[in-house]
Amino acid sequence: MSSFEIRGSCNLSGSIMPQGAKNEALQVICAVLLTPERVVIDNIPDIIDVKNLIFLLEKLGVEVVKLSTSKYQFCAANVDLSYLQSREFKGKASSLRGSIMILGPLLARFGYAYFPKPGGDKIGRRRLDTHFFGFEKLGAQFHFESDNFFYTVTADSLSGNYILLDEASVTGTANILMTAVLTPGKTTIYNAACEPYIQQLCKMLNRMGASIGGVGSNLLTIKGVSELNGCSHRILPDMIEVGSFIGMAAMTRSSITIKDAAPSELGMIPLAFKRMGVKIEIQGEDLFIPGLDEYEIETFIDGSIMTISDAPWPGLTPDLLSVFLVLATQAKGSVLIHQKMFESRLFFVDKLIDMGARIILCDPHRATVIGNNHETPLRSSVLSSPDIRAGVSLLIAALSARGTSVIHNIEQIDRGYQNIDKRLNQLGASIRRI
């Protein structure tokens, strides 16, 4: 197990380039299973979760050629379905939640998919009912082996259908969408997720020969085709990493430039930071965060306390609420952080309280933060990263704290952030990997 040793009270400066979007990468890499032709994907982030998925596809028989640090070529001409029954597959797939998205492509192309109960971050209940409901609406049969925790979906034939999702699940939408593109007839997915990740997946599939309408909305219309071709695709910058860098700059009172941040794809993120008192200057495709001695949280028009909460896109992504919570600890004013989606994501606040933050955990979904306005800096501490997003939030807290902090279990951070220590050290941080 590795750790970070962080010397706090740092002031950062310079520019940083966000990595490719992790969540998009997991989707579009799974989509290569839909065609026997070559698919080239650029701007793939060099992080543990993505590398584990690529390894899984290689074991499935996908030919993988690394063209550069972030560019890969995939060819799924010779998929070995027998690997799905192996003990190694069970171990590898169950440790990576994003690999659940191989189900849709395998079902669509081969009529069969087999998958263990997936793992991932321990942030609360993350059900998969939406995925299998969509598969069944398209004509598949679903079976769950409760003793072995294995899911099986099979289909002699599939046909298009109207599907109303019970939740706007991103991975559920992606899985059903990838099944529908090779399903005869017309499929309509209502209450579909419409995050940039899904939009990018739709654009990639359409370049491969799919027929998907309504891209960017919550109503997708798919006309099934008999086969898909190869294509080239470039992944967007990771908006979660962009948001993490914005929060880090404000928290450490630093001036930094985030290069090629794709501001048009950030949705509510800039507005949410504005409500926290953070200034963001858009300079073409770049974001400049000026160093401020203080940032003051806005109130609602009637003077009531500001609430920052997550919502389906184009609402604020839940993956950034941990960053907003840490940012609020040194703001001027108070805010209610409302995490609606996952009931365990706020449990890391006890670590911030130990560092001197003034936080009231109201219930598993809500926390009230009374900002210190940098009058009382956070104290250094020995911490442990519980999940990807909380881990990077604790890293931001440690960078602003007085003294030297240690964060254990940084493998969680490495799952979602590429060489984060080296990249931040180039801005002036002092992070040592132990």
N, C-alpha and C positions, 0 to 999 in steps of 0.2 A: 504494500500500500504506500502511495506517495503522498507528500504534503507540500503545501506552499508556506514559506516563511515570508511575511510581508512587513516591510517597514512603512509605517503610516505617516500621516501629515505630509504627504507628497504633493507636489504641484506638477501637473503634466503640461506638455506643450508639443505642438507638431501636428502631423496628420496621420491618419490610420485608415486602412482600407478594410471594409467589412468582407467577411468570407461569403461564399455562396450559401444560399438558404438551405439549412439542414432539412426542414420539413418538405420543401419542394424536391430536394435531392432524393429523399426516400421514396417519393411517389414516382418521379420520372424514371428512376433506375428500375423500379418494379415493372414499369410499362414496357421495358425492352423485351419482356417475355411474350408480348403480344405479336411479335413478328419474327420470322426466321432471318430477316435481313439485318444489315449492320446499322446500328444507331450510335451516333457520336454525341456525347454530352460534355459540355464545357462548364467551367466554374464550379466543379464539384468540391465541397469542403473536405479537407483532410482531417476528419474527426472519427472517433472510435465507432459511433453508430453507423456511419456511412461505410466505413471500411469493413465492418462486420457484415453489412448487407451485401456488399460486392463479393466478399468471400463466400457467402451463402449461395449467391448466383453462380459463382464459379463451380462450386460443388454440385450444383444442379445441372451442370453441363454447359453453362453459358461461356462462350469464349470472350475473355476480357483482355484488352490491350491498353496499357497505360501509355498515352501519347505524350503527356506532360504531367507536371505536378497536379494539375486540376482538370485534366482533359482525358476522357476514357472512351474507348470504342467497345461496344458490346455486340455480340452476335448469338442469338438464342436459337440457332438452327438445330441443335442436337440436345434438347432438354431431356434429362434422365429423371423420370418421375419416380423411379424406384428409390431414389435418394430420400424422398419424403418419408419413407418408412424406417429410415436408419436412426440409430440412437444419437449419432452426431447431429443430425438435423434437429431432433427434438431439443437437444441441449443448446444449439446455436440459435434457433428460431425463437425459443421460449425466452431467451435473454434480451431479445430486441423486438420491442413492440411494433416498430415500423414495418417489420417484415410481414405483418399480417396482410399487407397490400399485395403480396404475391398471389393471394387466393383468387382475386378477380381475374387477373390475366390467365392463370392456369385453368380456371373453370371455363373461361370463354374460349380458349384455344384448344384445350385437351378434354374438357368435360369432366375433369376430376381435380380435386385439391384436398390436401390433408395437412392439418396444422395443429401444433400444440398450443396450449393456453399461453399467451404472450406475457412477458414481464414488462420492464420499463420502470419509469419513476414511480416511487411510492407516494403518490400525491392524492390518493383517494380512489374511489370506485370508478372504473373505466369500462363500462359494459360494451359488448360487441353485438348486441341484439340487432342494431340497425344494419350492420353488414349482412347478417344472415337473413333478415327480413327481406332485404332487397334481392338477394340471390333467389330466395323462394318465389318472389313475385315474378322473376324472370323464368321460372320453371325448374329450378334446381331443387334437389332433395338435401336436407340438412340433417346431420346426426352428430350428437355430442356424446362422447364416451366419458362419463363422469368419473369412472375409476382411474382412467389414464389421462384425463384432461386433454383429450384430443377432439378436434373438430374435423368433420368430413363433409364436403359438399360434392355432389355428383349430378350430372345431367346428361340424359341421352340426347335431348334437344332443348334449346332455349328459344323463347319468343318474347318480343318486346311487350311492354306493359306500362300502365300508369302506376307510378310509385310515389306515395306521399310519405316522406321520412318523418319519424316521430321526433327526431332531433337533427339539427344541422351539423352532423358529424363530418369533420374534414376527411378523416381516413375512411369513414363509411361511404361518403360521397365518391371519393376516389375509387374505392373498390368496386362499387356498383357501376360507376361510369366506365371503368375499364372492362367490365363484363359486357355492358350494353353495346359498346362499339362494335363487337363481333357477333352480336345477337340479332337474328333476322327480325325485321319489323321495326316499329317505332316505339321507343321508350321515352317516357317523360318522367323526370325526377323533380318533384316539387319539394320545397323547403330544403333544397340542396345547399351545402356550404358554398360560399363564393369567394373565399380568401384568395389572395394572389397566387398561392400555391396551386389551387384548383384551376384558376384561370390559365396558369402556365401549363398545367397538365393538359387542359383542353386544347390549347394552341398547338402543343406538341403532337397530340393525337390527330388533330385536323391536318397537320403537315404530313402525317403518316398515311393519310387517306380516309380518316374517320369523318363523319358528318355530325358535328355537334353544334347546336344553336343555343342562343341564350347565354353565351359565355359572359361571366361577370354578374349574372343575376342569380336568383335562387330558384329559377325555373329552367332546367336544362332539357333540351329536346334532342334525342339521338336517333339517327336513322342507321340501323345496323348495316355493316358492309361485310363482305365475305373474307377479306384479308387486308392486312395493313403492310405498308412499306417501311423502309428505313428512313431516317432523317437525321438532321443535326439540330441540337437544342442547346441554349445557354441559360443557365440558372440565374435567377435574380439575386441581388445582394440580400443577406439575411436581415430582415427587418427587426428581429429580436436582438441581434447583435448591435444593430444601429441604435435601437432604444437603450440597450445596456451602456453603450458608449456615451449617449446623451446624458443619462443619469450619472455615470461616472464623472463626466466633466463638471456637472453642476455640484455634485457632492464634494469634489476635491477643489472646487473653485478654480478650475483650470480652463484654459482656452485651447480647444482642439478643433481640427477640421476632419470631418468624416468624408472621405473621398468616394465618389461614385455610389452614393447612398440611395439612388432612385427615389427622390422625394415624392413623386407622383404615386408610388406604390405603398406609402406608409399609412394611408387611411387616417384614423383618429389619433395616431401616436403623437404628431406634433401638437395638436390641440390639447391633448391630455397633459403634456409637459408644460404648455403655456398656462394651463390652470394651476400648475404647481409653481408657477413663477419663473420657469426656465425660459431663457431667450434662445431662439433658434433662427439663424439667418440662412436662407436658402440661396446658394450661389451656383446657379446652373444645376448640375447633378450632385453638387457637394453640399454639405451642411457645416456651418461654422457655429460653434458653441462658445460664446464669449465668457471669460471668467467673471463671475459676479461674487461680491463679498456676501451677498445674501439673496435669497429668492423667497418671495412671499406667496403663500397659497391663496388663491382667490376664494371668495365665498359666493354662494348663489345670490341672485338678485335681492332676495328677501333677507339676506344676511345670515342665512343658515350655513352650517358647516358643509364644505365641499365633500362630495362623494366621488371617488374614482372606482369604477366597477368594470368588469369584463362583460362582453356581449358578443354574439355571433357577428362576423364581418358584415358590414363595415364598422362595427363597434370595436372597442379596444380589445386586443388579444389578451387572453388570460396569462400568456407566457411572460408578460412584462409586469404583472402586478407586484411580484416580489421586488423588482427594481424600484417601482414607485413607492413601495412601503419603506425601503431603506432610504430613498431620497427624502422622504417626508421627515425622517428623524432629525435632520439638520435644517429643515425649512423654518420659515417664520409663519406661524399659524398652525392650524390643525386640519386633519383630513380623516375621513372614514374610507378605509380600503375594503371593498366588498368583492370577495372572490366567490362568484356564484357557481362556477362549474365544478371545482374540486374541493372536497371537504378537509383535505389534509395539507394543503399547500401553504397555509399560514402558520403551521406549527413551528416553523423555525424562528418565530419572533422571540422565543425565550432566550435565544442566543444573543439577539440584539438588546434585549432588556439587560442581560448580564454585562453588555458593553456600555450601558448607561442610557439607552434609548427609553423614551417615555411612551409606552405602548400599552393599550388595554385590549386584550384579546376578548372580544365580546362573545364570540361563539366560533365554531370551526370555520365559518365563512366570512366573518367580519372582524376588523381590527381598527381601533381608533388610535391615531398617532398624533401626539402633541410635540411639535417641532422644537428643537433646542436652539435654532437660529445660530448655530456655530458658537454660541456662548459657552456651552459645555461640550467639548469634543467627546466623541465616543472613546471608550477605553480599549486598549488592545486586549486580545483574549485568545484562548485556544478553542478552535471551533471545528466542526465536522460538517461536510457538505451532504445534505440529505437527498438532494436531487439537482438536476442541471441548473435550473433557474434560481433556486435558492442559493446554490453554490456560488454562482457569479455575483449574486446580490451580497453575499457575505464577503466576497472578495472586494467589492466596491466599498463596503463598510470598513474593511480592514485598511484600505488605501487612505481613508480619511481619518482613521483613528489615531490617537496618540500612542506611540510606542510600537512594539513589534508583535504582530499576531501570527498564529499558525493555523492553517486550515488543513485538516486531514480529509481523507477520502476524496481527493481531487480528481480521481478517475471519473466521478460524476460530472465535473466541469469539463474534462477532456472529451466527454461524449458529445458535447454540443459546441465547444469553443476551440478553434484551431490555434495551437501554440499561443494561448492567451498570455502566458507569462512573458515570452520573448517579445511579443508585439507591444505589450504595455510597457515593458522595460525600455523599448525604443522611444517611448514618449516621456521617459523620466521616472517611471515607477521603479520600485526596488522589490522585486519578487524573486525569491530563490526556490527552485524546485529541489526538495529533499527526497 
